[in-house]
Amino acid sequence: MASNLSLGGFQGSKDPNGPNLKRKVRMLKEEGVHIDLDLTEEEGKEKEKEKRAKKEEEEQEQQEETQSTKRLKVTESDVYIFP
């Protein structure tokens, strides 16, 4: 993949309709890479930016949850003693 999120080249070819890039797409899909050939470069960058923002938000929520759990204290009323 190129830095501009395009397919770039493969085996000396950059023709998106040529057999080499078609093979590259097939191989990437077999490896689990999601490829949307209908997106423009700008749409692809925007989609990637949204994915990163969502991931950062999820990580922040998880971090806040972990920190709030650390603040919990056990008090005497929370302890139950059974005979």
mmCIF file of the N, C-alpha and C atoms, coordinates in Angstrom:
data_MODEL
# 
_entry.id   MODEL 
# 
loop_
_atom_site.group_PDB 
_atom_site.id 
_atom_site.type_symbol 
_atom_site.label_atom_id 
_atom_site.label_alt_id 
_atom_site.label_comp_id 
_atom_site.label_asym_id 
_atom_site.label_entity_id 
_atom_site.label_seq_id 
_atom_site.pdbx_PDB_ins_code 
_atom_site.Cartn_x 
_atom_site.Cartn_y 
_atom_site.Cartn_z 
_atom_site.occupancy 
_atom_site.B_iso_or_equiv 
_atom_site.pdbx_formal_charge 
_atom_site.auth_seq_id 
_atom_site.auth_comp_id 
_atom_site.auth_asym_id 
_atom_site.auth_atom_id 
_atom_site.pdbx_PDB_model_num 
ATOM 1   N N  . MET A 1 1  ? 0.846   -1.164  0.000   1.00 0.00 ? 1  MET A N  1 
ATOM 2   C CA . MET A 1 1  ? 0.000   0.000   0.000   1.00 0.00 ? 1  MET A CA 1 
ATOM 3   C C  . MET A 1 1  ? 0.899   1.237   0.000   1.00 0.00 ? 1  MET A C  1 
ATOM 4   N N  . ALA A 1 2  ? 0.479   2.242   -0.742  1.00 0.00 ? 2  ALA A N  1 
ATOM 5   C CA . ALA A 1 2  ? 1.238   3.488   -0.816  1.00 0.00 ? 2  ALA A CA 1 
ATOM 6   C C  . ALA A 1 2  ? 0.840   4.406   0.340   1.00 0.00 ? 2  ALA A C  1 
ATOM 7   N N  . SER A 1 3  ? 1.668   5.410   0.608   1.00 0.00 ? 3  SER A N  1 
ATOM 8   C CA . SER A 1 3  ? 1.391   6.326   1.720   1.00 0.00 ? 3  SER A CA 1 
ATOM 9   C C  . SER A 1 3  ? 0.113   7.132   1.516   1.00 0.00 ? 3  SER A C  1 
ATOM 10  N N  . ASN A 1 4  ? -0.332  7.253   0.273   1.00 0.00 ? 4  ASN A N  1 
ATOM 11  C CA . ASN A 1 4  ? -1.578  7.983   0.013   1.00 0.00 ? 4  ASN A CA 1 
ATOM 12  C C  . ASN A 1 4  ? -2.797  7.056   0.068   1.00 0.00 ? 4  ASN A C  1 
ATOM 13  N N  . LEU A 1 5  ? -2.610  5.844   0.591   1.00 0.00 ? 5  LEU A N  1 
ATOM 14  C CA . LEU A 1 5  ? -3.648  4.825   0.765   1.00 0.00 ? 5  LEU A CA 1 
ATOM 15  C C  . LEU A 1 5  ? -4.116  4.198   -0.542  1.00 0.00 ? 5  LEU A C  1 
ATOM 16  N N  . SER A 1 6  ? -3.375  4.433   -1.620  1.00 0.00 ? 6  SER A N  1 
ATOM 17  C CA . SER A 1 6  ? -3.701  3.753   -2.875  1.00 0.00 ? 6  SER A CA 1 
ATOM 18  C C  . SER A 1 6  ? -3.013  2.388   -2.875  1.00 0.00 ? 6  SER A C  1 
ATOM 19  N N  . LEU A 1 7  ? -3.355  1.575   -3.838  1.00 0.00 ? 7  LEU A N  1 
ATOM 20  C CA . LEU A 1 7  ? -2.741  0.246   -3.921  1.00 0.00 ? 7  LEU A CA 1 
ATOM 21  C C  . LEU A 1 7  ? -1.261  0.303   -4.249  1.00 0.00 ? 7  LEU A C  1 
ATOM 22  N N  . GLY A 1 8  ? -0.819  1.383   -4.864  1.00 0.00 ? 8  GLY A N  1 
ATOM 23  C CA . GLY A 1 8  ? 0.580   1.466   -5.272  1.00 0.00 ? 8  GLY A CA 1 
ATOM 24  C C  . GLY A 1 8  ? 0.829   0.544   -6.453  1.00 0.00 ? 8  GLY A C  1 
ATOM 25  N N  . GLY A 1 9  ? 1.943   -0.119  -6.475  1.00 0.00 ? 9  GLY A N  1 
ATOM 26  C CA . GLY A 1 9  ? 2.269   -1.029  -7.572  1.00 0.00 ? 9  GLY A CA 1 
ATOM 27  C C  . GLY A 1 9  ? 2.486   -2.442  -7.074  1.00 0.00 ? 9  GLY A C  1 
ATOM 28  N N  . PHE A 1 10 ? 2.617   -3.348  -8.035  1.00 0.00 ? 10 PHE A N  1 
ATOM 29  C CA . PHE A 1 10 ? 2.872   -4.743  -7.687  1.00 0.00 ? 10 PHE A CA 1 
ATOM 30  C C  . PHE A 1 10 ? 3.539   -5.412  -8.869  1.00 0.00 ? 10 PHE A C  1 
ATOM 31  N N  . GLN A 1 11 ? 4.669   -6.012  -8.625  1.00 0.00 ? 11 GLN A N  1 
ATOM 32  C CA . GLN A 1 11 ? 5.450   -6.689  -9.662  1.00 0.00 ? 11 GLN A CA 1 
ATOM 33  C C  . GLN A 1 11 ? 5.675   -5.797  -10.884 1.00 0.00 ? 11 GLN A C  1 
ATOM 34  N N  . GLY A 1 12 ? 6.035   -4.533  -10.614 1.00 0.00 ? 12 GLY A N  1 
ATOM 35  C CA . GLY A 1 12 ? 6.374   -3.604  -11.676 1.00 0.00 ? 12 GLY A CA 1 
ATOM 36  C C  . GLY A 1 12 ? 5.192   -2.938  -12.360 1.00 0.00 ? 12 GLY A C  1 
ATOM 37  N N  . SER A 1 13 ? 3.978   -3.224  -11.953 1.00 0.00 ? 13 SER A N  1 
ATOM 38  C CA . SER A 1 13 ? 2.800   -2.645  -12.596 1.00 0.00 ? 13 SER A CA 1 
ATOM 39  C C  . SER A 1 13 ? 2.048   -1.737  -11.633 1.00 0.00 ? 13 SER A C  1 
ATOM 40  N N  . LYS A 1 14 ? 1.519   -0.625  -12.160 1.00 0.00 ? 14 LYS A N  1 
ATOM 41  C CA . LYS A 1 14 ? 0.680   0.280   -11.376 1.00 0.00 ? 14 LYS A CA 1 
ATOM 42  C C  . LYS A 1 14 ? -0.705  0.406   -11.997 1.00 0.00 ? 14 LYS A C  1 
ATOM 43  N N  . ASP A 1 15 ? -0.975  -0.373  -13.004 1.00 0.00 ? 15 ASP A N  1 
ATOM 44  C CA . ASP A 1 15 ? -2.268  -0.331  -13.686 1.00 0.00 ? 15 ASP A CA 1 
ATOM 45  C C  . ASP A 1 15 ? -3.325  -1.012  -12.819 1.00 0.00 ? 15 ASP A C  1 
ATOM 46  N N  . PRO A 1 16 ? -4.295  -0.242  -12.268 1.00 0.00 ? 16 PRO A N  1 
ATOM 47  C CA . PRO A 1 16 ? -5.291  -0.838  -11.376 1.00 0.00 ? 16 PRO A CA 1 
ATOM 48  C C  . PRO A 1 16 ? -6.173  -1.885  -12.061 1.00 0.00 ? 16 PRO A C  1 
ATOM 49  N N  . ASN A 1 17 ? -6.225  -1.858  -13.381 1.00 0.00 ? 17 ASN A N  1 
ATOM 50  C CA . ASN A 1 17 ? -7.028  -2.842  -14.116 1.00 0.00 ? 17 ASN A CA 1 
ATOM 51  C C  . ASN A 1 17 ? -6.194  -3.991  -14.661 1.00 0.00 ? 17 ASN A C  1 
ATOM 52  N N  . GLY A 1 18 ? -4.891  -3.939  -14.413 1.00 0.00 ? 18 GLY A N  1 
ATOM 53  C CA . GLY A 1 18 ? -4.003  -4.986  -14.913 1.00 0.00 ? 18 GLY A CA 1 
ATOM 54  C C  . GLY A 1 18 ? -4.027  -6.227  -14.029 1.00 0.00 ? 18 GLY A C  1 
ATOM 55  N N  . PRO A 1 19 ? -3.523  -7.331  -14.532 1.00 0.00 ? 19 PRO A N  1 
ATOM 56  C CA . PRO A 1 19 ? -3.549  -8.595  -13.799 1.00 0.00 ? 19 PRO A CA 1 
ATOM 57  C C  . PRO A 1 19 ? -2.717  -8.582  -12.520 1.00 0.00 ? 19 PRO A C  1 
ATOM 58  N N  . ASN A 1 20 ? -1.615  -7.810  -12.509 1.00 0.00 ? 20 ASN A N  1 
ATOM 59  C CA . ASN A 1 20 ? -0.758  -7.794  -11.321 1.00 0.00 ? 20 ASN A CA 1 
ATOM 60  C C  . ASN A 1 20 ? -1.457  -7.164  -10.122 1.00 0.00 ? 20 ASN A C  1 
ATOM 61  N N  . LEU A 1 21 ? -2.096  -6.008  -10.326 1.00 0.00 ? 21 LEU A N  1 
ATOM 62  C CA . LEU A 1 21 ? -2.784  -5.372  -9.199  1.00 0.00 ? 21 LEU A CA 1 
ATOM 63  C C  . LEU A 1 21 ? -4.044  -6.138  -8.815  1.00 0.00 ? 21 LEU A C  1 
ATOM 64  N N  . LYS A 1 22 ? -4.690  -6.755  -9.764  1.00 0.00 ? 22 LYS A N  1 
ATOM 65  C CA . LYS A 1 22 ? -5.856  -7.588  -9.432  1.00 0.00 ? 22 LYS A CA 1 
ATOM 66  C C  . LYS A 1 22 ? -5.410  -8.751  -8.547  1.00 0.00 ? 22 LYS A C  1 
ATOM 67  N N  . ARG A 1 23 ? -4.248  -9.317  -8.864  1.00 0.00 ? 23 ARG A N  1 
ATOM 68  C CA . ARG A 1 23 ? -3.697  -10.401 -8.039  1.00 0.00 ? 23 ARG A CA 1 
ATOM 69  C C  . ARG A 1 23 ? -3.352  -9.886  -6.646  1.00 0.00 ? 23 ARG A C  1 
ATOM 70  N N  . LYS A 1 24 ? -2.775  -8.685  -6.581  1.00 0.00 ? 24 LYS A N  1 
ATOM 71  C CA . LYS A 1 24 ? -2.427  -8.081  -5.295  1.00 0.00 ? 24 LYS A CA 1 
ATOM 72  C C  . LYS A 1 24 ? -3.683  -7.905  -4.435  1.00 0.00 ? 24 LYS A C  1 
ATOM 73  N N  . VAL A 1 25 ? -4.755  -7.400  -5.034  1.00 0.00 ? 25 VAL A N  1 
ATOM 74  C CA . VAL A 1 25 ? -6.008  -7.200  -4.303  1.00 0.00 ? 25 VAL A CA 1 
ATOM 75  C C  . VAL A 1 25 ? -6.534  -8.540  -3.796  1.00 0.00 ? 25 VAL A C  1 
ATOM 76  N N  . ARG A 1 26 ? -6.518  -9.541  -4.637  1.00 0.00 ? 26 ARG A N  1 
ATOM 77  C CA . ARG A 1 26 ? -7.002  -10.869 -4.244  1.00 0.00 ? 26 ARG A CA 1 
ATOM 78  C C  . ARG A 1 26 ? -6.183  -11.407 -3.069  1.00 0.00 ? 26 ARG A C  1 
ATOM 79  N N  . MET A 1 27 ? -4.858  -11.267 -3.139  1.00 0.00 ? 27 MET A N  1 
ATOM 80  C CA . MET A 1 27 ? -3.984  -11.765 -2.076  1.00 0.00 ? 27 MET A CA 1 
ATOM 81  C C  . MET A 1 27 ? -4.238  -11.017 -0.757  1.00 0.00 ? 27 MET A C  1 
ATOM 82  N N  . LEU A 1 28 ? -4.403  -9.690  -0.838  1.00 0.00 ? 28 LEU A N  1 
ATOM 83  C CA . LEU A 1 28 ? -4.662  -8.908  0.366   1.00 0.00 ? 28 LEU A CA 1 
ATOM 84  C C  . LEU A 1 28 ? -5.996  -9.303  0.997   1.00 0.00 ? 28 LEU A C  1 
ATOM 85  N N  . LYS A 1 29 ? -7.009  -9.500  0.173   1.00 0.00 ? 29 LYS A N  1 
ATOM 86  C CA . LYS A 1 29 ? -8.320  -9.908  0.693   1.00 0.00 ? 29 LYS A CA 1 
ATOM 87  C C  . LYS A 1 29 ? -8.233  -11.280 1.350   1.00 0.00 ? 29 LYS A C  1 
ATOM 88  N N  . GLU A 1 30 ? -7.460  -12.186 0.761   1.00 0.00 ? 30 GLU A N  1 
ATOM 89  C CA . GLU A 1 30 ? -7.278  -13.514 1.359   1.00 0.00 ? 30 GLU A CA 1 
ATOM 90  C C  . GLU A 1 30 ? -6.601  -13.426 2.727   1.00 0.00 ? 30 GLU A C  1 
ATOM 91  N N  . GLU A 1 31 ? -5.803  -12.381 2.926   1.00 0.00 ? 31 GLU A N  1 
ATOM 92  C CA . GLU A 1 31 ? -5.118  -12.167 4.200   1.00 0.00 ? 31 GLU A CA 1 
ATOM 93  C C  . GLU A 1 31 ? -5.983  -11.395 5.187   1.00 0.00 ? 31 GLU A C  1 
ATOM 94  N N  . GLY A 1 32 ? -7.209  -11.053 4.789   1.00 0.00 ? 32 GLY A N  1 
ATOM 95  C CA . GLY A 1 32 ? -8.132  -10.376 5.693   1.00 0.00 ? 32 GLY A CA 1 
ATOM 96  C C  . GLY A 1 32 ? -8.109  -8.862  5.618   1.00 0.00 ? 32 GLY A C  1 
ATOM 97  N N  . VAL A 1 33 ? -7.423  -8.311  4.625   1.00 0.00 ? 33 VAL A N  1 
ATOM 98  C CA . VAL A 1 33 ? -7.369  -6.857  4.475   1.00 0.00 ? 33 VAL A CA 1 
ATOM 99  C C  . VAL A 1 33 ? -8.621  -6.395  3.739   1.00 0.00 ? 33 VAL A C  1 
ATOM 100 N N  . HIS A 1 34 ? -9.329  -5.415  4.347   1.00 0.00 ? 34 HIS A N  1 
ATOM 101 C CA . HIS A 1 34 ? -10.527 -4.872  3.700   1.00 0.00 ? 34 HIS A CA 1 
ATOM 102 C C  . HIS A 1 34 ? -10.092 -3.802  2.697   1.00 0.00 ? 34 HIS A C  1 
ATOM 103 N N  . ILE A 1 35 ? -10.518 -3.957  1.478   1.00 0.00 ? 35 ILE A N  1 
ATOM 104 C CA . ILE A 1 35 ? -10.165 -3.011  0.425   1.00 0.00 ? 35 ILE A CA 1 
ATOM 105 C C  . ILE A 1 35 ? -11.442 -2.532  -0.239  1.00 0.00 ? 35 ILE A C  1 
ATOM 106 N N  . ASP A 1 36 ? -11.622 -1.212  -0.268  1.00 0.00 ? 36 ASP A N  1 
ATOM 107 C CA . ASP A 1 36 ? -12.782 -0.617  -0.924  1.00 0.00 ? 36 ASP A CA 1 
ATOM 108 C C  . ASP A 1 36 ? -12.263 0.173   -2.123  1.00 0.00 ? 36 ASP A C  1 
ATOM 109 N N  . LEU A 1 37 ? -12.356 -0.416  -3.289  1.00 0.00 ? 37 LEU A N  1 
ATOM 110 C CA . LEU A 1 37 ? -11.808 0.208   -4.500  1.00 0.00 ? 37 LEU A CA 1 
ATOM 111 C C  . LEU A 1 37 ? -12.664 1.358   -5.011  1.00 0.00 ? 37 LEU A C  1 
ATOM 112 N N  . ASP A 1 38 ? -13.855 1.543   -4.442  1.00 0.00 ? 38 ASP A N  1 
ATOM 113 C CA . ASP A 1 38 ? -14.740 2.616   -4.890  1.00 0.00 ? 38 ASP A CA 1 
ATOM 114 C C  . ASP A 1 38 ? -14.481 3.941   -4.186  1.00 0.00 ? 38 ASP A C  1 
ATOM 115 N N  . LEU A 1 39 ? -13.668 3.924   -3.120  1.00 0.00 ? 39 LEU A N  1 
ATOM 116 C CA . LEU A 1 39 ? -13.387 5.157   -2.390  1.00 0.00 ? 39 LEU A CA 1 
ATOM 117 C C  . LEU A 1 39 ? -12.367 6.006   -3.136  1.00 0.00 ? 39 LEU A C  1 
ATOM 118 N N  . THR A 1 40 ? -12.568 7.316   -3.066  1.00 0.00 ? 40 THR A N  1 
ATOM 119 C CA . THR A 1 40 ? -11.538 8.208   -3.578  1.00 0.00 ? 40 THR A CA 1 
ATOM 120 C C  . THR A 1 40 ? -10.446 8.290   -2.518  1.00 0.00 ? 40 THR A C  1 
ATOM 121 N N  . GLU A 1 41 ? -9.313  8.837   -2.874  1.00 0.00 ? 41 GLU A N  1 
ATOM 122 C CA . GLU A 1 41 ? -8.206  8.970   -1.922  1.00 0.00 ? 41 GLU A CA 1 
ATOM 123 C C  . GLU A 1 41 ? -8.652  9.789   -0.708  1.00 0.00 ? 41 GLU A C  1 
ATOM 124 N N  . GLU A 1 42 ? -9.366  10.867  -0.958  1.00 0.00 ? 42 GLU A N  1 
ATOM 125 C CA . GLU A 1 42 ? -9.822  11.738  0.129   1.00 0.00 ? 42 GLU A CA 1 
ATOM 126 C C  . GLU A 1 42 ? -10.804 11.006  1.045   1.00 0.00 ? 42 GLU A C  1 
ATOM 127 N N  . GLU A 1 43 ? -11.724 10.244  0.467   1.00 0.00 ? 43 GLU A N  1 
ATOM 128 C CA . GLU A 1 43 ? -12.681 9.471   1.266   1.00 0.00 ? 43 GLU A CA 1 
ATOM 129 C C  . GLU A 1 43 ? -11.963 8.411   2.099   1.00 0.00 ? 43 GLU A C  1 
ATOM 130 N N  . GLY A 1 44 ? -10.961 7.798   1.513   1.00 0.00 ? 44 GLY A N  1 
ATOM 131 C CA . GLY A 1 44 ? -10.194 6.783   2.230   1.00 0.00 ? 44 GLY A CA 1 
ATOM 132 C C  . GLY A 1 44 ? -9.471  7.380   3.429   1.00 0.00 ? 44 GLY A C  1 
ATOM 133 N N  . LYS A 1 45 ? -8.871  8.543   3.236   1.00 0.00 ? 45 LYS A N  1 
ATOM 134 C CA . LYS A 1 45 ? -8.171  9.201   4.341   1.00 0.00 ? 45 LYS A CA 1 
ATOM 135 C C  . LYS A 1 45 ? -9.155  9.601   5.439   1.00 0.00 ? 45 LYS A C  1 
ATOM 136 N N  . GLU A 1 46 ? -10.319 10.088  5.057   1.00 0.00 ? 46 GLU A N  1 
ATOM 137 C CA . GLU A 1 46 ? -11.329 10.490  6.033   1.00 0.00 ? 46 GLU A CA 1 
ATOM 138 C C  . GLU A 1 46 ? -11.836 9.274   6.813   1.00 0.00 ? 46 GLU A C  1 
ATOM 139 N N  . LYS A 1 47 ? -12.053 8.178   6.115   1.00 0.00 ? 47 LYS A N  1 
ATOM 140 C CA . LYS A 1 47 ? -12.515 6.950   6.769   1.00 0.00 ? 47 LYS A CA 1 
ATOM 141 C C  . LYS A 1 47 ? -11.469 6.443   7.763   1.00 0.00 ? 47 LYS A C  1 
ATOM 142 N N  . GLU A 1 48 ? -10.206 6.485   7.380   1.00 0.00 ? 48 GLU A N  1 
ATOM 143 C CA . GLU A 1 48 ? -9.116  6.050   8.259   1.00 0.00 ? 48 GLU A CA 1 
ATOM 144 C C  . GLU A 1 48 ? -9.022  6.967   9.478   1.00 0.00 ? 48 GLU A C  1 
ATOM 145 N N  . LYS A 1 49 ? -9.198  8.256   9.277   1.00 0.00 ? 49 LYS A N  1 
ATOM 146 C CA . LYS A 1 49 ? -9.169  9.225   10.373  1.00 0.00 ? 49 LYS A CA 1 
ATOM 147 C C  . LYS A 1 49 ? -10.301 8.938   11.364  1.00 0.00 ? 49 LYS A C  1 
ATOM 148 N N  . GLU A 1 50 ? -11.489 8.618   10.863  1.00 0.00 ? 50 GLU A N  1 
ATOM 149 C CA . GLU A 1 50 ? -12.632 8.295   11.722  1.00 0.00 ? 50 GLU A CA 1 
ATOM 150 C C  . GLU A 1 50 ? -12.357 7.023   12.530  1.00 0.00 ? 50 GLU A C  1 
ATOM 151 N N  . LYS A 1 51 ? -11.758 6.018   11.886  1.00 0.00 ? 51 LYS A N  1 
ATOM 152 C CA . LYS A 1 51 ? -11.440 4.776   12.585  1.00 0.00 ? 51 LYS A CA 1 
ATOM 153 C C  . LYS A 1 51 ? -10.451 5.024   13.721  1.00 0.00 ? 51 LYS A C  1 
ATOM 154 N N  . ARG A 1 52 ? -9.429  5.846   13.455  1.00 0.00 ? 52 ARG A N  1 
ATOM 155 C CA . ARG A 1 52 ? -8.442  6.157   14.498  1.00 0.00 ? 52 ARG A CA 1 
ATOM 156 C C  . ARG A 1 52 ? -9.089  6.902   15.657  1.00 0.00 ? 52 ARG A C  1 
ATOM 157 N N  . ALA A 1 53 ? -9.975  7.861   15.351  1.00 0.00 ? 53 ALA A N  1 
ATOM 158 C CA . ALA A 1 53 ? -10.643 8.635   16.402  1.00 0.00 ? 53 ALA A CA 1 
ATOM 159 C C  . ALA A 1 53 ? -11.518 7.725   17.257  1.00 0.00 ? 53 ALA A C  1 
ATOM 160 N N  . LYS A 1 54 ? -12.228 6.803   16.625  1.00 0.00 ? 54 LYS A N  1 
ATOM 161 C CA . LYS A 1 54 ? -13.083 5.874   17.369  1.00 0.00 ? 54 LYS A CA 1 
ATOM 162 C C  . LYS A 1 54 ? -12.242 4.980   18.278  1.00 0.00 ? 54 LYS A C  1 
ATOM 163 N N  . LYS A 1 55 ? -11.113 4.485   17.755  1.00 0.00 ? 55 LYS A N  1 
ATOM 164 C CA . LYS A 1 55 ? -10.238 3.630   18.554  1.00 0.00 ? 55 LYS A CA 1 
ATOM 165 C C  . LYS A 1 55 ? -9.681  4.399   19.754  1.00 0.00 ? 55 LYS A C  1 
ATOM 166 N N  . GLU A 1 56 ? -9.260  5.649   19.531  1.00 0.00 ? 56 GLU A N  1 
ATOM 167 C CA . GLU A 1 56 ? -8.738  6.468   20.622  1.00 0.00 ? 56 GLU A CA 1 
ATOM 168 C C  . GLU A 1 56 ? -9.816  6.713   21.677  1.00 0.00 ? 56 GLU A C  1 
ATOM 169 N N  . GLU A 1 57 ? -11.050 6.939   21.226  1.00 0.00 ? 57 GLU A N  1 
ATOM 170 C CA . GLU A 1 57 ? -12.161 7.158   22.153  1.00 0.00 ? 57 GLU A CA 1 
ATOM 171 C C  . GLU A 1 57 ? -12.415 5.908   22.996  1.00 0.00 ? 57 GLU A C  1 
ATOM 172 N N  . GLU A 1 58 ? -12.402 4.738   22.360  1.00 0.00 ? 58 GLU A N  1 
ATOM 173 C CA . GLU A 1 58 ? -12.600 3.480   23.082  1.00 0.00 ? 58 GLU A CA 1 
ATOM 174 C C  . GLU A 1 58 ? -11.487 3.244   24.098  1.00 0.00 ? 58 GLU A C  1 
ATOM 175 N N  . GLU A 1 59 ? -10.248 3.551   23.705  1.00 0.00 ? 59 GLU A N  1 
ATOM 176 C CA . GLU A 1 59 ? -9.116  3.381   24.617  1.00 0.00 ? 59 GLU A CA 1 
ATOM 177 C C  . GLU A 1 59 ? -9.238  4.330   25.801  1.00 0.00 ? 59 GLU A C  1 
ATOM 178 N N  . GLN A 1 60 ? -9.699  5.561   25.550  1.00 0.00 ? 60 GLN A N  1 
ATOM 179 C CA . GLN A 1 60 ? -9.870  6.547   26.618  1.00 0.00 ? 60 GLN A CA 1 
ATOM 180 C C  . GLN A 1 60 ? -10.949 6.082   27.593  1.00 0.00 ? 60 GLN A C  1 
ATOM 181 N N  . GLU A 1 61 ? -12.061 5.561   27.065  1.00 0.00 ? 61 GLU A N  1 
ATOM 182 C CA . GLU A 1 61 ? -13.139 5.056   27.915  1.00 0.00 ? 61 GLU A CA 1 
ATOM 183 C C  . GLU A 1 61 ? -12.646 3.896   28.782  1.00 0.00 ? 61 GLU A C  1 
ATOM 184 N N  . GLN A 1 62 ? -11.875 3.008   28.181  1.00 0.00 ? 62 GLN A N  1 
ATOM 185 C CA . GLN A 1 62 ? -11.343 1.862   28.924  1.00 0.00 ? 62 GLN A CA 1 
ATOM 186 C C  . GLN A 1 62 ? -10.391 2.338   30.019  1.00 0.00 ? 62 GLN A C  1 
ATOM 187 N N  . GLN A 1 63 ? -9.572  3.317   29.707  1.00 0.00 ? 63 GLN A N  1 
ATOM 188 C CA . GLN A 1 63 ? -8.628  3.850   30.687  1.00 0.00 ? 63 GLN A CA 1 
ATOM 189 C C  . GLN A 1 63 ? -9.378  4.510   31.840  1.00 0.00 ? 63 GLN A C  1 
ATOM 190 N N  . GLU A 1 64 ? -10.443 5.261   31.530  1.00 0.00 ? 64 GLU A N  1 
ATOM 191 C CA . GLU A 1 64 ? -11.235 5.906   32.572  1.00 0.00 ? 64 GLU A CA 1 
ATOM 192 C C  . GLU A 1 64 ? -11.919 4.856   33.448  1.00 0.00 ? 64 GLU A C  1 
ATOM 193 N N  . GLU A 1 65 ? -12.410 3.797   32.833  1.00 0.00 ? 65 GLU A N  1 
ATOM 194 C CA . GLU A 1 65 ? -13.057 2.725   33.579  1.00 0.00 ? 65 GLU A CA 1 
ATOM 195 C C  . GLU A 1 65 ? -12.066 2.057   34.520  1.00 0.00 ? 65 GLU A C  1 
ATOM 196 N N  . THR A 1 66 ? -10.861 1.817   34.037  1.00 0.00 ? 66 THR A N  1 
ATOM 197 C CA . THR A 1 66 ? -9.820  1.197   34.853  1.00 0.00 ? 66 THR A CA 1 
ATOM 198 C C  . THR A 1 66 ? -9.471  2.104   36.032  1.00 0.00 ? 66 THR A C  1 
ATOM 199 N N  . GLN A 1 67 ? -9.369  3.394   35.770  1.00 0.00 ? 67 GLN A N  1 
ATOM 200 C CA . GLN A 1 67 ? -9.015  4.329   36.841  1.00 0.00 ? 67 GLN A CA 1 
ATOM 201 C C  . GLN A 1 67 ? -10.122 4.430   37.869  1.00 0.00 ? 67 GLN A C  1 
ATOM 202 N N  . SER A 1 68 ? -11.385 4.413   37.449  1.00 0.00 ? 68 SER A N  1 
ATOM 203 C CA . SER A 1 68 ? -12.480 4.504   38.412  1.00 0.00 ? 68 SER A CA 1 
ATOM 204 C C  . SER A 1 68 ? -12.539 3.240   39.266  1.00 0.00 ? 68 SER A C  1 
ATOM 205 N N  . THR A 1 69 ? -12.179 2.105   38.699  1.00 0.00 ? 69 THR A N  1 
ATOM 206 C CA . THR A 1 69 ? -12.145 0.855   39.456  1.00 0.00 ? 69 THR A CA 1 
ATOM 207 C C  . THR A 1 69 ? -11.054 0.924   40.522  1.00 0.00 ? 69 THR A C  1 
ATOM 208 N N  . LYS A 1 70 ? -9.943  1.532   40.212  1.00 0.00 ? 70 LYS A N  1 
ATOM 209 C CA . LYS A 1 70 ? -8.841  1.637   41.172  1.00 0.00 ? 70 LYS A CA 1 
ATOM 210 C C  . LYS A 1 70 ? -9.220  2.511   42.357  1.00 0.00 ? 70 LYS A C  1 
ATOM 211 N N  . ARG A 1 71 ? -10.156 3.436   42.173  1.00 0.00 ? 71 ARG A N  1 
ATOM 212 C CA . ARG A 1 71 ? -10.544 4.346   43.240  1.00 0.00 ? 71 ARG A CA 1 
ATOM 213 C C  . ARG A 1 71 ? -11.491 3.717   44.261  1.00 0.00 ? 71 ARG A C  1 
ATOM 214 N N  . LEU A 1 72 ? -12.052 2.577   43.932  1.00 0.00 ? 72 LEU A N  1 
ATOM 215 C CA . LEU A 1 72 ? -12.983 1.941   44.856  1.00 0.00 ? 72 LEU A CA 1 
ATOM 216 C C  . LEU A 1 72 ? -12.260 1.473   46.108  1.00 0.00 ? 72 LEU A C  1 
ATOM 217 N N  . LYS A 1 73 ? -12.889 1.676   47.258  1.00 0.00 ? 73 LYS A N  1 
ATOM 218 C CA . LYS A 1 73 ? -12.318 1.219   48.522  1.00 0.00 ? 73 LYS A CA 1 
ATOM 219 C C  . LYS A 1 73 ? -13.330 0.310   49.195  1.00 0.00 ? 73 LYS A C  1 
ATOM 220 N N  . VAL A 1 74 ? -12.827 -0.644  49.895  1.00 0.00 ? 74 VAL A N  1 
ATOM 221 C CA . VAL A 1 74 ? -13.698 -1.536  50.653  1.00 0.00 ? 74 VAL A CA 1 
ATOM 222 C C  . VAL A 1 74 ? -13.849 -0.934  52.043  1.00 0.00 ? 74 VAL A C  1 
ATOM 223 N N  . THR A 1 75 ? -15.085 -0.750  52.455  1.00 0.00 ? 75 THR A N  1 
ATOM 224 C CA . THR A 1 75 ? -15.341 -0.238  53.798  1.00 0.00 ? 75 THR A CA 1 
ATOM 225 C C  . THR A 1 75 ? -15.884 -1.366  54.656  1.00 0.00 ? 75 THR A C  1 
ATOM 226 N N  . GLU A 1 76 ? -16.006 -1.090  55.950  1.00 0.00 ? 76 GLU A N  1 
ATOM 227 C CA . GLU A 1 76 ? -16.491 -2.106  56.876  1.00 0.00 ? 76 GLU A CA 1 
ATOM 228 C C  . GLU A 1 76 ? -17.875 -2.607  56.477  1.00 0.00 ? 76 GLU A C  1 
ATOM 229 N N  . SER A 1 77 ? -18.703 -1.709  55.985  1.00 0.00 ? 77 SER A N  1 
ATOM 230 C CA . SER A 1 77 ? -20.063 -2.126  55.615  1.00 0.00 ? 77 SER A CA 1 
ATOM 231 C C  . SER A 1 77 ? -20.073 -3.019  54.385  1.00 0.00 ? 77 SER A C  1 
ATOM 232 N N  . ASP A 1 78 ? -18.980 -3.078  53.642  1.00 0.00 ? 78 ASP A N  1 
ATOM 233 C CA . ASP A 1 78 ? -18.896 -3.924  52.462  1.00 0.00 ? 78 ASP A CA 1 
ATOM 234 C C  . ASP A 1 78 ? -18.440 -5.348  52.794  1.00 0.00 ? 78 ASP A C  1 
ATOM 235 N N  . VAL A 1 79 ? -18.018 -5.553  54.023  1.00 0.00 ? 79 VAL A N  1 
ATOM 236 C CA . VAL A 1 79 ? -17.455 -6.845  54.406  1.00 0.00 ? 79 VAL A CA 1 
ATOM 237 C C  . VAL A 1 79 ? -18.527 -7.649  55.131  1.00 0.00 ? 79 VAL A C  1 
ATOM 238 N N  . TYR A 1 80 ? -18.702 -8.863  54.697  1.00 0.00 ? 80 TYR A N  1 
ATOM 239 C CA . TYR A 1 80 ? -19.669 -9.760  55.329  1.00 0.00 ? 80 TYR A CA 1 
ATOM 240 C C  . TYR A 1 80 ? -18.922 -10.931 55.940  1.00 0.00 ? 80 TYR A C  1 
ATOM 241 N N  . ILE A 1 81 ? -19.206 -11.209 57.189  1.00 0.00 ? 81 ILE A N  1 
ATOM 242 C CA . ILE A 1 81 ? -18.547 -12.327 57.871  1.00 0.00 ? 81 ILE A CA 1 
ATOM 243 C C  . ILE A 1 81 ? -19.609 -13.379 58.144  1.00 0.00 ? 81 ILE A C  1 
ATOM 244 N N  . PHE A 1 82 ? -19.353 -14.579 57.683  1.00 0.00 ? 82 PHE A N  1 
ATOM 245 C CA . PHE A 1 82 ? -20.294 -15.665 57.900  1.00 0.00 ? 82 PHE A CA 1 
ATOM 246 C C  . PHE A 1 82 ? -19.733 -16.625 58.946  1.00 0.00 ? 82 PHE A C  1 
ATOM 247 N N  . PRO A 1 83 ? -20.613 -17.113 59.837  1.00 0.00 ? 83 PRO A N  1 
ATOM 248 C CA . PRO A 1 83 ? -20.127 -18.054 60.867  1.00 0.00 ? 83 PRO A CA 1 
ATOM 249 C C  . PRO A 1 83 ? -19.722 -19.390 60.269  1.00 0.00 ? 83 PRO A C  1 
# 
